[in-house]
Amino acid sequence: MNNNDMFLIIFILILIVFFKKSCNNKEHFSNNDIKKDHIFVSIASYRDSECPLTIKKLFSEAENPDRIHIGLCQQNKDDDVDCYDTSERKDQIKIKKYNHLDAKGPTYARYICSTLWDGEEYYLQIDSHMDFVKNWDTTAIKLLKNCKKLSHKPVLTHYPPSKTDKSGLLSYMCNSSFNSNNIPTFTSGLISHRDDNLQSPFTAAGLLFLESHFLEACPFDPYLPYLFQGEEILFSARLWTNGYDFYLPLKNLCKHSYTRSDSPKFWTDVKDWSKTQNESLKRAKYILKWIDEKELNEESKKELVKYGLGKERSLEDYFKFAGIDYKNKKGTNYCSKKYVIKDNKWVPM
């Protein structure tokens, strides 16, 4: 072998190493350059007039506002209020802007938000119409760390109370039923404040707080355009089979605007979305092992392993834990019960 051949081999090896590092940049970054105690906030906003106030409150009510970083997917009509332009902390906001007619629903928008993550230790997913309590950031971190006494992969999640709620009670995500598309949907019950961590069978898309390492094991799926109901059961199953456990926050971190009947919705603005949504539902049902692959179109078959289930726990065990009976299309009401981990069963509270 002459010197030219040796030089060529070394050059090719250098290129291979560089290429691998480039392809795995997020994994490399997440392992070695985590921004300790910083929180990434994922906000998917569709023509939302409340979005500027949500962002303002995220910063103003945080104990450490300099550690808050927002990833915003904004889908607006030209004359809609721009919640990025109205912010006083633009340097802490990364944004992807889309015309409202190019929107593909909340599940896809949350995927877009996740691409803006930049190494923050914690990941908070919320809706764009929320209000926050004082010191919500340090409270959330403290509550999550407290859950690590029970689980090495805890998630704080629930449907936050309404902005109009004056009860001060906690919203416990505890009940499920099947809708007309044979998809489990979830509801909550209001309970008194507790001193013990209460495990929940489901995650809520509108409030999800956990360590950001989940992005490697359970990345957001870009092949679910217009998916709405179906988002939460699928992501719950994916997280749980990857070893994550769901807990009710022991303190309310925020409040939520529900219904918003006068606000624009993608399903009233965008034409011909229902056929695409149906294909996304099929993809979700296939991952959940409820239909055969032959029912999927080619787009819905893409990267099913990458965006599929985990291997730490079985899907069957998740459905048993969550009380989901797909064969008989029945859910379970756990609102008067709590889950005892050591006994592996639900018992009366």
Backbone torsions as a table, in degrees:
resi	resn	phi	psi	omega
1	MET	NA	125.8	-179.8
2	ASN	-87.0	176.0	-176.1
3	ASN	-63.6	-35.5	-179.8
4	ASN	-65.2	-40.5	178.4
5	ASP	-64.9	-42.3	178.8
6	MET	-62.0	-42.4	179.1
7	PHE	-62.2	-41.6	-179.4
8	LEU	-63.8	-42.4	179.7
9	ILE	-63.5	-44.5	179.4
10	ILE	-62.5	-41.8	179.5
11	PHE	-62.0	-42.1	179.7
12	ILE	-65.5	-40.9	178.6
13	LEU	-62.7	-39.8	178.3
14	ILE	-63.2	-42.3	178.8
15	LEU	-62.4	-41.5	-179.9
16	ILE	-62.6	-45.1	179.4
17	VAL	-62.2	-44.6	179.6
18	PHE	-62.6	-41.7	-179.3
19	PHE	-63.8	-43.5	179.5
20	LYS	-63.0	-40.4	179.0
21	LYS	-65.7	-37.5	179.4
22	SER	-66.9	-42.4	-178.7
23	CYS	-66.9	-31.9	-176.2
24	ASN	-104.4	25.9	-173.5
25	ASN	-58.5	-43.5	-178.1
26	LYS	-64.8	-41.2	178.6
27	GLU	-63.6	-43.7	179.7
28	HIS	-63.1	-44.2	-179.3
29	PHE	-62.9	-43.7	-176.1
30	SER	-66.5	-28.5	-178.3
31	ASN	-81.4	-30.9	-168.2
32	ASN	-120.6	-17.1	-173.2
33	ASP	-128.2	34.5	179.6
34	ILE	-63.5	136.3	176.5
35	LYS	-88.1	96.4	-173.7
36	LYS	-58.8	134.7	175.9
37	ASP	66.5	9.1	174.9
38	HIS	-92.4	148.1	-177.0
39	ILE	-120.1	125.3	171.1
40	PHE	-90.8	129.7	-179.0
41	VAL	-114.4	115.6	178.8
42	SER	-88.3	121.9	180.0
43	ILE	-129.9	114.6	172.4
44	ALA	-98.2	117.7	-174.5
45	SER	-120.9	127.4	175.8
46	TYR	-118.8	103.3	174.6
47	ARG	47.2	48.3	-169.5
48	ASP	-104.7	112.3	179.8
49	SER	-70.7	-17.5	179.1
50	GLU	-85.9	-10.2	-175.8
51	CYS	-58.4	-43.1	178.9
52	PRO	-58.2	-40.0	179.9
53	LEU	-69.0	-37.2	177.1
54	THR	-58.5	-47.6	-179.8
55	ILE	-66.6	-40.0	178.4
56	LYS	-60.2	-45.2	-178.2
57	LYS	-68.9	-34.1	176.6
58	LEU	-54.4	-42.5	-179.1
59	PHE	-82.1	-46.4	-172.6
60	SER	-68.1	-30.5	-178.1
61	GLU	-94.9	-2.9	177.8
62	ALA	-78.1	142.4	175.4
63	GLU	-71.9	-33.0	178.7
64	ASN	-124.9	74.2	-175.3
65	PRO	-62.0	-25.2	179.4
66	ASP	-70.3	-13.3	179.9
67	ARG	-98.7	7.7	-179.8
68	ILE	-100.1	128.6	-179.1
69	HIS	-132.0	127.8	-173.2
70	ILE	-106.7	135.4	169.4
71	GLY	-110.5	111.4	-169.9
72	LEU	-114.8	125.1	169.2
73	CYS	-105.4	105.2	-175.8
74	GLN	-106.9	125.2	-177.9
75	GLN	-120.9	97.7	-169.3
76	ASN	-124.5	154.3	163.6
77	LYS	-80.9	157.8	-172.7
78	ASP	-54.9	-36.8	-176.3
79	ASP	-96.0	8.3	176.3
80	ASP	-75.0	152.5	177.6
81	VAL	-64.4	137.1	-178.7
82	ASP	-99.4	113.1	-174.8
83	CYS	-79.7	-8.4	172.0
84	TYR	-83.3	-48.2	-176.5
85	ASP	-63.5	-27.4	-178.7
86	THR	-85.7	-5.5	-177.0
87	SER	-82.1	146.9	176.3
88	GLU	-92.3	0.7	-179.3
89	ARG	-127.0	52.1	-177.0
90	LYS	-60.5	-28.8	-178.7
91	ASP	-69.2	-11.6	178.0
92	GLN	-107.9	14.7	-179.7
93	ILE	-125.3	126.3	169.2
94	LYS	-105.6	137.8	-170.8
95	ILE	-137.3	142.5	167.0
96	LYS	-118.1	122.4	-178.0
97	LYS	-105.6	137.6	178.2
98	TYR	-134.8	146.9	169.7
99	ASN	-64.8	142.8	-174.3
100	HIS	-60.2	-28.1	180.0
101	LEU	-76.5	-10.7	176.3
102	ASP	-98.3	3.0	179.8
103	ALA	-64.7	147.8	-179.4
104	LYS	-125.1	25.6	176.4
105	GLY	92.0	168.3	-173.2
106	PRO	-68.7	-36.1	-177.8
107	THR	-64.9	-43.6	177.9
108	TYR	-67.0	-39.5	179.6
109	ALA	-62.6	-36.2	178.1
110	ARG	-67.6	-32.4	172.9
111	TYR	-62.0	-45.5	178.9
112	ILE	-58.8	-44.5	178.5
113	CYS	-57.7	-40.8	-176.4
114	SER	-64.0	-26.0	179.1
115	THR	-71.6	-11.6	-179.7
116	LEU	-94.1	-4.6	176.5
117	TRP	-59.0	140.4	-173.3
118	ASP	-136.0	42.1	171.5
119	GLY	93.6	7.3	177.4
120	GLU	-64.4	142.9	-175.4
121	GLU	-65.5	-37.0	-175.5
122	TYR	-115.7	153.8	-176.9
123	TYR	-128.2	121.6	177.3
124	LEU	-117.5	122.2	174.9
125	GLN	-107.7	127.6	-179.4
126	ILE	-138.1	172.2	168.3
127	ASP	-88.5	173.6	-172.0
128	SER	-94.6	13.6	-178.0
129	HIS	-135.8	70.4	-174.0
130	MET	-137.4	157.8	177.5
131	ASP	-123.0	146.9	-172.5
132	PHE	-120.9	149.7	178.0
133	VAL	-84.8	165.1	179.4
134	LYS	-62.3	133.2	177.3
135	ASN	61.9	34.9	-179.2
136	TRP	-59.1	-32.6	-174.1
137	ASP	-69.2	-50.9	179.9
138	THR	-70.8	-31.2	175.7
139	THR	-63.7	-44.6	-179.8
140	ALA	-62.0	-43.5	-180.0
141	ILE	-64.4	-42.8	179.6
142	LYS	-62.7	-44.1	179.9
143	LEU	-64.3	-40.3	179.8
144	LEU	-65.9	-43.3	178.7
145	LYS	-62.7	-34.6	177.9
146	ASN	-64.4	-36.1	178.0
147	CYS	-69.0	-20.9	-179.1
148	LYS	-70.4	-8.5	171.5
149	LYS	-69.4	-22.5	-177.2
150	LEU	-108.9	-27.0	-174.6
151	SER	-144.8	141.1	177.5
152	HIS	-83.3	-7.7	177.2
153	LYS	-136.4	69.2	-178.2
154	PRO	-82.7	154.4	175.6
155	VAL	-132.6	128.8	170.4
156	LEU	-90.9	125.6	-176.2
157	THR	-160.9	142.8	170.9
158	HIS	-176.1	174.0	169.6
159	TYR	-84.3	110.7	-178.3
160	PRO	-60.9	155.1	177.2
161	PRO	-62.9	157.6	179.0
162	SER	-68.3	152.6	175.6
163	LYS	-60.4	-22.3	180.0
164	THR	-89.3	-6.4	-177.5
165	ASP	-75.9	127.7	-179.3
166	LYS	-112.1	5.0	-172.6
167	SER	-73.7	-30.6	-176.0
168	GLY	77.4	4.5	-179.6
169	LEU	-78.2	166.2	176.9
170	LEU	-92.1	143.5	178.6
171	SER	-96.6	106.6	-174.6
172	TYR	-94.6	115.5	-177.7
173	MET	-80.0	104.6	-162.6
174	CYS	-145.1	-0.6	-173.3
175	ASN	-132.3	146.2	-179.7
176	SER	-139.2	151.8	174.2
177	SER	-154.9	163.1	-177.7
178	PHE	-96.3	138.6	177.1
179	ASN	-91.9	-171.1	-175.3
180	SER	-69.6	-17.3	176.2
181	ASN	-94.2	12.2	-178.7
182	ASN	59.2	41.7	177.4
183	ILE	-117.6	130.3	175.9
184	PRO	-66.8	131.6	172.3
185	THR	-119.7	160.1	-169.1
186	PHE	-120.6	150.9	173.0
187	THR	-136.0	167.4	-175.6
188	SER	-118.9	162.6	169.9
189	GLY	-124.5	145.5	179.0
190	LEU	-86.4	129.5	-178.9
191	ILE	-132.0	162.2	178.2
192	SER	-71.4	159.7	178.2
193	HIS	-63.3	148.9	-173.9
194	ARG	-129.8	161.5	175.2
195	ASP	-99.8	-18.0	-178.9
196	ASP	-103.2	150.6	179.8
197	ASN	-74.5	124.6	-176.2
198	LEU	-102.8	118.1	-178.3
199	GLN	-77.7	142.7	-178.9
200	SER	-117.4	149.2	-179.5
201	PRO	-81.3	-10.2	-172.5
202	PHE	-137.6	164.7	170.7
203	THR	-108.2	152.6	176.0
204	ALA	-109.2	130.0	-179.8
205	ALA	-66.4	-25.3	-176.6
206	GLY	-85.1	-6.7	170.6
207	LEU	-157.7	111.6	-176.2
208	LEU	-143.4	117.3	-178.3
209	PHE	-130.6	123.6	-177.6
210	LEU	-162.2	174.2	176.6
211	GLU	-73.2	143.3	-169.8
212	SER	-71.3	-7.3	-179.6
213	HIS	-64.1	-13.6	178.2
214	PHE	-62.5	-23.5	-177.7
215	LEU	-61.8	-27.5	178.7
216	GLU	-76.8	-45.3	-177.0
217	ALA	-80.4	-32.2	-171.2
218	CYS	-137.2	63.4	-177.5
219	PRO	-67.3	154.5	178.3
220	PHE	-68.4	140.8	-172.2
221	ASP	-90.0	119.3	179.8
222	PRO	-82.4	-1.6	-175.4
223	TYR	-102.9	34.5	-179.9
224	LEU	-128.9	52.4	-179.2
225	PRO	-61.3	139.1	176.5
226	TYR	65.9	6.6	176.7
227	LEU	-67.9	131.2	179.2
228	PHE	-122.6	-89.7	172.2
229	GLN	-71.3	124.5	-170.1
230	GLY	126.0	-25.3	178.2
231	GLU	-60.4	-45.9	-170.7
232	GLU	-75.3	-40.4	179.4
233	ILE	-67.4	-37.0	180.0
234	LEU	-67.2	-47.2	-177.6
235	PHE	-69.6	-33.2	176.0
236	SER	-60.7	-47.0	-179.1
237	ALA	-65.0	-40.0	179.8
238	ARG	-65.3	-45.1	179.1
239	LEU	-64.4	-47.1	-176.0
240	TRP	-62.7	-41.4	179.2
241	THR	-71.3	-14.0	171.7
242	ASN	-92.2	8.5	173.7
243	GLY	95.9	7.5	-179.0
244	TYR	-87.8	143.6	178.6
245	ASP	-117.7	142.9	-172.3
246	PHE	-105.4	133.8	-177.2
247	TYR	-131.8	142.2	172.8
248	LEU	-70.9	127.4	173.2
249	PRO	-59.5	131.4	-178.4
250	LEU	-75.0	-8.3	173.0
251	LYS	-136.5	144.7	175.6
252	ASN	-72.0	123.1	-179.8
253	LEU	-89.7	-24.1	-173.3
254	CYS	-162.3	172.5	172.1
255	LYS	-126.0	163.0	-167.8
256	HIS	-131.2	143.4	171.5
257	SER	-89.2	112.2	179.3
258	TYR	-97.9	161.9	178.4
259	THR	69.7	-67.7	179.1
260	ARG	48.1	53.3	-171.2
261	SER	-62.5	-26.0	-179.5
262	ASP	-91.1	-2.1	-177.6
263	SER	-87.0	148.0	179.2
264	PRO	-64.2	145.8	177.2
265	LYS	-126.9	149.0	-177.6
266	PHE	-62.9	-31.5	-175.6
267	TRP	-74.6	-11.2	173.3
268	THR	-98.5	-21.4	-178.1
269	ASP	-92.7	-40.4	-172.2
270	VAL	-93.0	132.6	180.0
271	LYS	-89.0	153.8	171.0
272	ASP	57.9	37.7	179.5
273	TRP	-89.6	-22.5	-169.8
274	SER	-66.7	-36.4	179.1
275	LYS	-64.8	-42.5	178.3
276	THR	-66.5	-39.9	177.8
277	GLN	-60.4	-39.1	179.6
278	ASN	-61.6	-37.7	177.4
279	GLU	-68.3	-36.9	177.1
280	SER	-65.8	-38.9	176.1
281	LEU	-61.3	-39.2	178.5
282	LYS	-64.2	-40.9	178.5
283	ARG	-61.6	-44.7	179.4
284	ALA	-61.3	-44.6	-179.0
285	LYS	-67.0	-32.8	177.8
286	TYR	-67.7	-45.4	178.9
287	ILE	-60.0	-34.4	179.1
288	LEU	-83.4	4.8	175.3
289	LYS	65.5	36.2	-179.9
290	TRP	-103.9	-16.1	175.9
291	ILE	-138.2	167.5	179.4
292	ASP	-86.3	155.0	-179.1
293	GLU	-61.3	-27.3	-178.0
294	LYS	-62.4	-18.0	179.0
295	GLU	-82.8	-7.3	-177.6
296	LEU	-89.6	146.1	168.6
297	ASN	-83.4	176.2	-173.9
298	GLU	-65.4	-37.8	179.7
299	GLU	-62.6	-38.3	-176.9
300	SER	-74.8	-9.0	179.4
301	LYS	-92.5	-3.4	-173.8
302	LYS	-71.1	132.4	170.8
303	GLU	50.1	45.2	-178.6
304	LEU	-67.6	-30.1	178.5
305	VAL	-70.8	-46.7	-178.8
306	LYS	-60.4	-39.6	-176.6
307	TYR	-107.0	26.0	-178.8
308	GLY	-98.9	-153.1	-176.2
309	LEU	-82.0	162.8	175.0
310	GLY	-86.2	179.7	-176.9
311	LYS	-120.5	4.5	-179.1
312	GLU	-78.7	-30.3	178.4
313	ARG	-143.8	156.9	-174.0
314	SER	-86.6	154.0	175.7
315	LEU	-63.1	-39.3	179.6
316	GLU	-59.7	-41.3	178.3
317	ASP	-67.4	-33.8	177.3
318	TYR	-64.2	-46.9	-180.0
319	PHE	-62.0	-36.0	177.4
320	LYS	-65.4	-45.9	178.4
321	PHE	-61.8	-42.9	-175.1
322	ALA	-84.4	-8.6	179.4
323	GLY	72.2	35.4	-179.1
324	ILE	-101.4	117.7	179.1
325	ASP	-115.0	93.1	-175.9
326	TYR	-70.0	-36.2	-177.9
327	LYS	-57.8	-44.1	-178.7
328	ASN	-99.6	3.3	178.9
329	LYS	53.7	52.1	-179.5
330	LYS	-127.9	137.8	170.7
331	GLY	-103.0	-172.7	-177.9
332	THR	-134.9	140.2	176.9
333	ASN	-95.9	111.7	179.3
334	TYR	-106.8	15.6	-170.1
335	CYS	-67.0	-17.5	176.2
336	SER	-107.1	14.9	-176.3
337	LYS	-128.0	166.7	172.9
338	LYS	-134.5	155.7	-178.0
339	TYR	-96.7	126.5	178.1
340	VAL	-100.4	110.1	-172.0
341	ILE	-62.7	-46.1	-174.6
342	LYS	-65.7	-27.3	178.9
343	ASP	-96.7	-9.3	178.6
344	ASN	57.1	46.6	179.2
345	LYS	-159.3	160.0	175.9
346	TRP	-88.7	134.5	-179.3
347	VAL	-132.6	159.0	178.4
348	PRO	-59.6	143.9	177.4
349	MET	-74.7	NA	NA
